[in-house]
Amino acid sequence: MKTIISIFLTFLSMPECYSQYIDLTTIPKYDCEHKKENLFVSKGFTFVIPDVTDSILNERMEVYSSWYNDTIKIKKESELLRADYYKNLWIVGKISDFKNWKRFKLPIQKIDNGFIFRGAEYTNNLDGISYIDTNRIAYVGNDNMCLFGIREPSYSNGMDFTITQNLRKTIFGNYLNDSDSINVSDLRLLRENNYRFYPTKFMNFYVSKKIDSFNIDQIEHAQKSFCQDFCKFFNLAYPKEKIKAFFHSDQLEILMVSGYWDRCGGSIGGLSPKGEIHTKGTSTELISHEFGHKIFESNFGSSDDKVGYLSEGVIRYYFNSKNANQYYKDLEIAYKKIDGINYISRFDDYGRFDFGDDYPISGVFTKYIVDSYGIDKLNLYYSKFEFVKSTNLIFDKSFEEFINDYKEWLKKEYERKEE
């Protein structure tokens, strides 16, 4: 029997004085080098899906296979040969759709209404699990929708296993020294034990117990004012749901408690997974920056489906409208880089965004769209998915013409600044 090395239990009804603070240095660590995955991939592998598929599974498999330039075979379960079961397999899909689940020899037990992992039953429709070993990877659950929770907001393969519930990561852990012992934790308990909860009519705030100085009333008032001005500025509706705002004391807290485990290295000031914002500290502008993402998301869908030149650009453009000096600094950068940017890659590849120079340039680019076409056209463009193809539909010109017009506008804007 596998031994649980560390698991943290609490009850939501317990008063704060009885909740035990969890030392984040003791919880499972994310492997930023993806050692197990790299070993798994180095030996070659096959993607395996059930014989029964749907549009969600097919779309996810297009994404997963694209990580390897579509060179990896995808086999349906019925196409597997006896020899395939001795090879590395990446199993993806709804557990109940697999006919011979036991043949995969995973530590995930299939039951009539869900699955069992480490003695716990998971029977809700949106319960899922990611599991990785040197010869098996599994992205599976009780519905193919679970695949979105497994992949977002972070790449799961740096943890040996992650349970997702209602498309959110909850329980996660690692096996220790290739033994049966594990280190396991629960994001819900980290949030319950390590954060103070301040519910308001406008937002729900969660403040790290390591943060001593803050004023929730002032923070709420500032964000109410920001929301009103931001929505008016962009002709947007107020958010449909109350936002959860988490304020963290340091880099470890913001990464581990937000679930963005794979943001290894560097310094992250703010993040905005679905329905939440996370900031390091309580800076009003930083909170508003992430809140702005949630407002656009409420109006036009997840920022994960938008290119950075728009999702970050609208935020940068808004704050530049309040700060002329910052705008001129950004304009200087955009002008110097006018011919050094592969614009089509920025709008065709969702993951292509340099969090250095692309931040200021995206704000300038957004100003070009607004100055040339107006806020409503910007919002219409933001609402699309295939941005390169959409330029002809929205702006009545090809993407190349669109970029050439931007460059001409940028030259004139820069010359006007120099006057």
C-alpha positions, 0 to 999 in steps of 0.5 A: 500500500502506498503511504501518504507522506503529507496531506492537509485536512481541514473543514470549511466551517472551522473558524480561522483560529483552528485552521493550520497554515500550510508551509508551501515549501512542503507541498509537491513541487512542479518539475519545470524540466519535465523529466518524466515527460521527456523520458516518455517522449524520447522512447517514442509513443502513441496517442490512444483514444476510444473508438467513440469520439466527439468534436471536443476530443477530436479538437483536443487531439489536433492540439496535442498532436500539434505539439509534436508537429503531427508526427505522432500516431493516433490510434483508436483503442480497437486499432491497438496491437498486442505489442502496443500495450508494451510501448509508451502510450498517451491515453486521452478521452472519456474513461467509460468509452474505453472497452479494455481499460485495465489493459493500460495498467494505470493506477486509475480504476474504472467504475460504472459512474466514474473512476477511483484514484488512491481510494477516492471516488470521482463520479461528477461529470466534470471530474478528470485526472492527468497522470504521468509516468515514464511509460504512460501519460493519461489525460482522462475523466468522466467527460471529454470536457475534462480535458480543458481543466487538465490543460488549463491554466497550467501544463499538468505534466510537471506533476505526477498526478492532478485531479481536476473538478469542475474544470479546475485543478484541485488535488495534486501530488508527486511520487517520492523517489520512485517509491509508493510514497507520495506527497499530495496537497489540495489547492482548495485547502491552501486557499482556505488555510493560507488566505483571509476571506473578505466577501463584498457585494462587488468582489470576493477578496482573498488576502494572503495571511502573510500580507499585513497592511491592506484596506479592503474598503479602499481596494473595493472602491478603487476597483468599482471606479475602475470598472465603471470607467473601463466599461464606459471607455470600451463600451462594454457591459459590466461583468456577469459574475462576481470576480474572485481576487487573490492577493499573494505575498510572493512569487511562490504563492502566486504561482502555486495557489493560482494553479499556474505551476508551469510559469517557471523562472522570471517574476509574475506580477499578475495572472487571470485564470477563469473567474479569478484574478491573482496579483502579487501584492495589492497594487491598485493598477496591477489589480485593475490590469488583471480585472480588465482582462476579466471584463473583456473575458466576460464580454467576449470569452476567455483571454486564452483564445485571444492573441496577446496583441489584443488581450494585452493591448486593450489593457495597455492602451487604456492605461496609456490614455491616462498616462501620456509619458508612458504612451510616448515611451511605448511609442518610441519602442514601437517605432524602433521595432516597426520593421522588426516584428513578424506581425502575422505570427503575433496574430496567427500563433496564440502563444507568440507574445514577448512579454518584453517589447510586445507589451508596449507595442500591443498598446500602440497597435490597439491605439492605431485600431481605435484611431483608424476604425473606432472602439466598436470595430476594435471590440468586433475584432477582439470577439473573433478567433481567426484574426488574420482572416478576420481583417478582411471581414472587419476592416475591408482589407487584407492582413498585409494591407492592415499592417502596412496601414499600421506602419504608416500611421505609426510613422505619422504618430511618431513624427507628431510626437517629435514636433 
